[in-house]
Amino acid sequence: MSKKSLILTLGFFLSVPSALALTPQDYAKYFKINLDEELPSYEELSKKYAVNDFYDYKYDYSWNIEKVFDPEFKKRISDNGTRQKRLAFPEEKVLQQMIESIPKEIYPYVGPYMHTVPGIPEKILNLPGIKETKNKFPDRIAPQLKDIPNIEFVSPSLYFILMPEAWPQNNPNIEIPNFYPSYPKVVYNDKFYEKVKKLVPVEKYAPDAKPEEKKVTRSDFRTMDPTQTSLLTATDVKAFADTLDGVLDYAKNTDNLSAIFNAGALLDQYEIDEKTGIPNNNQIKDMVNPCQRLVQKLKILGPKKETEFLKIVAPKGFDLKSWAYTCDKTIKAYRVGQVNRKTLLELKAFSRGYYLPEVRRYNFDAQMFQLSTMQGILEMYKAPMSDVIEVKKNRKILKEKFKKMDFMLVGNPIAMHY
């Protein structure tokens, strides 16, 4: 049994997190990206944030070990061996927050297991409600397991399946009323059909009708100097789609992917320190604007990496900034065009604050994570109707390209699988 498995077990009960007086809208400012911002280099960020937790053994091979005992190591083990203060393990705070967040009715199903895990802090084991569960078998058992002989000897790590609420069959179904559709009386309106005939002349759609000459519209032109707020055209979207094969080849290179991943971790930490990042949840910015974030990471990696990627997008008339803007707007419009009814209802619930009373039941850190996630999901589906229409004109080619990329853009999710 390990502390990690305990946290995963507690996670079984934590399906919804929380908020104080905050709302999702409070996090909207964190999703704004400035591609003109000066960012430190990869080397500068590495020196600032890279921490070597490994002990320096001061030898390369076992036959080179010094004969004199290392005084630094001796001092360290002496101090740690005599100190009164216990060294906390990294997940201790998270574990305590999870325990305090779950309903007290769940304690009998996780408390006995916690008392068997080595290294759990006394302050957690002595929490009211957890302390009393030591070596105690739960009183309430799911009916499906009640008649099993010697069930009381089951491992405490499996107590959570004994909880009646863990079984869907034991949860009462909500009665759904029957809805009977009412059909309006249709009255024939002569004026309405006259207007329809003017707008859609029958002769234009007859089998022998000649096709109309194609008119040149805004959709046929590229946008000059795209910005974060400029509208897309179908030609913009087509040009972006034509860059995706090259982007996929770039992502298949493990060195490129590793460098982008490392730059992303440093960028997240830098933004949190600069108060422009979301504590505990900065990665969601990559889902909202994956392309602008990618360009930021390339900027951190330096001119060489920027030039490598520029060679992919430049043949289609893009620089890094215009490609990033076009890419993110296309992805958001694609998401909106593919949204299903379930997702739409969730987005409405997030925007109208339906979940806030439930979210505010939990501790501040969990609230912050949940609220920023809710706002991030809303930001993922922000697109003007004009962009959605232009993207739909290229929906087939985009779906083929995204599917080929497994709906990932250099390590970042770009759309749901439809």
Salt bridges, closest charged atoms under 4 A:
ASP36 OD1 - LYS321 NZ 2.48
ASP70 OD2 - LYS58 NZ 3.49
GLU72 OE1 - LYS58 NZ 3.06
GLU72 OE2 - ARG76 NH2 3.43
ASP79 OD2 - LYS75 NZ 3.08
GLU92 OE1 - ARG86 NH1 2.89
GLU92 OE2 - LYS123 NZ 3.27
GLU165 OE2 - ARG140 NH1 3.04
GLU212 OE2 - LYS204 NZ 2.96
ASP220 OD1 - LYS214 NZ 3.30
ASP236 OD1 - ARG222 NE 3.27
ASP242 OD2 - LYS238 NZ 3.10
ASP242 OD2 - LYS316 NZ 3.87
ASP245 OD2 - LYS401 NZ 2.78
ASP245 OD1 - LYS404 NZ 3.41
ASP268 OD1 - ARG293 NH2 2.89
GLU271 OE1 - LYS285 NZ 2.97
GLU271 OE2 - ARG293 NH1 2.89
ASP286 OD1 - ARG293 NE 2.85
ASP286 OD2 - LYS297 NZ 3.03
GLU308 OE1 - LYS305 NZ 3.75
GLU358 OE2 - ARG361 NH1 2.38
ASP365 OD2 - LYS93 NZ 3.55
GLU379 OE2 - LYS382 NZ 3.34
GLU390 OE2 - LYS393 NZ 3.19
